[in-house]
Amino acid sequence: MGDRRSRYTKMVVKESLLALMADKPINKITIKEICEKADINRGTFYHYYQDQFDLLKQVQDEFANEVKELLEKRQTKVLDTVEMITQLISYFVEQRSLCKILFSTSGNYELINRLTQNAYEGFLANWRQQMGSLSDRQLEMLFEFISNGAAAIIHNWTMNDMQEPPREVAEFIVQATNRGSLSFVE
């Protein structure tokens, strides 16, 4: 019974934080506001979290772990890059309201970069086989370039209400990555 109550309390606290973050940045949110919205006392809050930043970090960690699990499941299947990115972005659509808050300036833009880092080892191993002439350092720089560009596109797409279908965004990312900006010149 206690474990179920604990899970429920944590869920309500997290939902309260996210609701507050829809209106203002994390550094403007107080513990008092979170507790009032969650209808809990401060002692209960501090039983689970150090402060609002710790709470946000735990929300981000849970989301990042879910994305990592999704990527690991996809890596067991043979998927092309467009399909893998499409499935990842489709998951973001399913988690639209959470992503909008976590990817916003009220949340933490670094979260998107952290999510791309989950794919780092897989890409690096694959690229070592395909681009044997590049050093590990060059492969690392290439990954940084591509992952930051993809993160910026996903951030922009999320903040603009995910207007384009996930496959279209994935194809754009892959085209820009594989062929560069000249591939868009007519």
N, C-alpha and C positions, 0 to 999 in steps of 0.2 A: 504494500500500500504506500509506504513512504517513498519508494523509488518512482512510482507513478506520479505522486504528488510533486516530487522534485523535478521530474521531466516537465510536468505541466507548468510549474512555476518558472522554470528556465524559458520555456516556450513563450509564456506571457511577457516576461521581461524583455526577451529579444524582439518580440512583435512591438512592444511599447517603444523600444529604442528606434526601431525602423520607422514607426509611425512619426516619431518626433523628428527623425532625420529627413523626412520628406519635406519638412518646413524650415529646418535650420541645420547648420553644421554641427558636428559632434562637439567641438570645443565650446559651443554655446548651450549645450544640453547639460542640465544638472542631474545629480542623483535623485534629488527631490522630485523633479519632473518625471523621471522614469518610474519611481516608486508610486507616485500618484496615479499615473496612467496604468500601471500594472496592478494597482490596488494591493500593494505589499508594503511592509515596513522596511526601513533602511537596514535593519539587522539582517533581514532575509536577503536583501540585495547583497550585502557585504559577505554573507555566508558563501555566495557563489562567485562574486566578482570583486576585484580590487577597486575599480572605478568604471566610468563609462567607456574609457578607452580599452580596458581589458575586455569588457563586454563586446565592444565592436570587434576586437581582435578575435574573440571566440566565434562570433558570427562569420567573420571572414574565413577563419580556419575551417569551419564546418563546410562552407561553400567551396573552398579550395579543395578540400578532401573529396567532396562529391564530384567535382570536376575531374580530379585525379583518378578516381575510381572509374568514371565514365571513359576517360582516355585509355586507361589500362584495359578495360573491356574491349574497346575498339582496336587496340593494338594486337589482341589475340586473333582478330579477323584481318584478312587482307583487304584493306581499303585504300583507294587512292586518296591523295591529299585533299582534293575537293570534297570528297565524300566525308572524310574525317572532320574537316573544318565545318562542313554543313551540319553534321550531327552535333558538333560542339555548340555552334551558334543556335541550332534548334533548341538545345537545352537552355540556352540563355533566354530564348523566347518563352519557354515554359516557366522560367523564373523571372519574368519580365520586371515585376515591381521590385524584387530584391536586387536584381542587376542594376536597375536604374538608380537605386539608392547607393549601392556599394561602389558603382563605377563613377558616380557623380563626384563633384568637387567636395560635396558634403561628406562623402565616404572617403575612399582612398584609391586614387588612380593607379597606384602601385599594385593594387590587387590584380589587375589585368596582366601586368607584367609577371607577377608571381604565378598566375595560371599558365602563362606560356612557358615558364621555366619547368613546369611539370613534364613538358614534352621534350626538353633539352636533350637528355641522354639518347632517346629514340632517334631524334633527328641527327645527332652527332654520329651515332653508329652507322646510320644509313648513308650519310654524306661521306664518311671516311671511305666507304666502298666506292661511291660514285665519283668522288673528287679527290682521289688519292694524291694529286699533285699539291693540294693545299695542306699547310701545316695545321696542327691542332689550334694554334693561336688564330690563324686565318679563319678556320671553321668557327671558332668561338665568336670572332668579330662578325662573320656572316650571319650567324644565328642571332646575335644582338641586333643587327640591322633589320633582319626580316621580322623577328619577333616584336620589336618595338614598332615597326610599321604596321604589322597586323594588329597589335594592341591598340594603336591609334585609330585604325579603321573601325575596329569593334567598339571602341569607346565612342567615337563619333556616331556610329550607327545606333548604339544604345541610347545616347543622349538625344537623338533625333527620332525617337519613338519607334525604332526598328521597322522603318517603312518598307525597306526592300526585303524580299524573301531571303531566308538564310542561304540557299544555294547560290543566289545571285551575288551575295556578299562574299561567299567562299570563292566563287569563280573570279571575282574581282581581285581578291587577295592573292590568289595563285597566279593570275595573269600579271599583276603588278610585280610580284616576286620573281616569276620566271622570265618575264620579258621586259620588265622595266617600263618606264613612262612612255618610251617611244612606241610601245605596242598599242597605245591609245591614239596616236597621231594618224590622221586620215590622209 
